[in-house]
Amino acid sequence: MNMTSSRLRAGVIGLGVGLLAGCSGLADGDETCDTQGNCLVVTRNPLIEDPEWGCLEVPPPPPPADAPAPGTPALYGLPVVEWSVRTPLTGRGLTAQLCGIALGNCQPAVSEPAVLVPSSVNGMPLPNLPAELAPVPAAVGFDGFIRFTVTEDNVPPAQAYLPVAYYLGGPIASTSTITDLAILMVRGSVLDTVIRESFEQGGQSADLEAMVDRAGRGLVVLRAIDCRGQPAQDVYFRITNRDDVIPFLLPTSRLPRAARPPYENPVYTDELGTAGFANVRPGNIVVEAYRRDDPEPFGTADLGAQGGQISVTVIRPRYFNTASLVPPRITPPEQAPMGDE
């Protein structure tokens, strides 16, 4: 290696990402040279040039060399709280069951229902967990959904909490995965009131509330996130099972706001990135997420609907290839040197 090439490599290591600033107008693979004749081949990094959506141009990263083996015991934790006042439900009859991907009725079941208590998993103390976090015992490689239920004494069925099926959207790849996406559980009688009042406030016809068959059909709640793992605004969802479905938004108030007919018109997400569909027929469904004016979906989700159940998932770019909602680590761009070795 000659002296010029050595200085060039040292400069590349030292400058790192900064070299991209002067090459932003160049295409990937273009050559740029300084006044001394030192040349570089530009290597674009869409993740850095467009943190919000650049990962759409990048293949999912391979698993790390030290990834735990499938079947290794794992913790999947997320907040599970009461809908209106956000009271944690862990330790108040909350159970979690790991389920296969079919139908949404937890058949086949992967595990027995586990009673969730604060700061403990399978009897092992975990004192540093927040009180609202539901610590679900799982295993590396599990890729299905978690069915949350609440068992209470002396509560009529109509007033019980509706079960929630949370679809992971990818395999568990770590022995500890924590997400801040809260699961909001709501009692059936409360949801009936919320749907009626929210749809009326939205200027819907009096017949719309009667169209929502909560017992025989399911609700599907979706959240879109971008390459940063942040809620994606200006996104709409397309569902395969469209017969009689009623699209709705979930704004900051968490009160559903039904879309106005005709329902073929997209309903775009706000700053929370959340929307959904009421009246979804039971069975397997596919939902696609689109950015405005982009004809190609940036993400899809396979999930199931079930009567009297709320199905929840997060749709994210394919770059997220695990159950984690934290974006994979961004690798700084490399600059390929040109010159004598």
Sequence and secondary structure as in RCSB ss.txt:
>XXXX:A:sequence
MNMTSSRLRAGVIGLGVGLLAGCSGLADGDETCDTQGNCLVVTRNPLIEDPEWGCLEVPPPPPPADAPAPGTPAL
YGLPVVEWSVRTPLTGRGLTAQLCGIALGNCQPAVSEPAVLVPSSVNGMPLPNLPAELAPVPAAVGFDGFIRFTV
TEDNVPPAQAYLPVAYYLGGPIASTSTITDLAILMVRGSVLDTVIRESFEQGGQSADLEAMVDRAGRGLVVLRAI
DCRGQPAQDVYFRITNRDDVIPFLLPTSRLPRAARPPYENPVYTDELGTAGFANVRPGNIVVEAYRRDDPEPFGT
ADLGAQGGQISVTVIRPRYFNTASLVPPRITPPEQAPMGDE
>XXXX:A:secstr
  HHHHHHHHHHHHHGGGGGGGGTTS TT EEE TTS EEE    HHHH TTTGGGGS      TT   TT EEE
EEEEEEETTT  B TTTTEEEEEE SSTTTT SBSS  EE BTTEETTEE TTS TTEEEEEEETT  SEEEEEE
  TT  GGGSB  EEEE SS   SSEEE    EEE BHHHHHHHHHHHHHHTT  HHHHHH  TTTSEEEEEEEB
 TTSSB SSEEEEES  TT EEEE  TT   EE  S TTS     TT EEEEEEE SEEEEEEEEETT SS SEE
EEEEE TT EEEEEE  TT  SS  S         EEES  
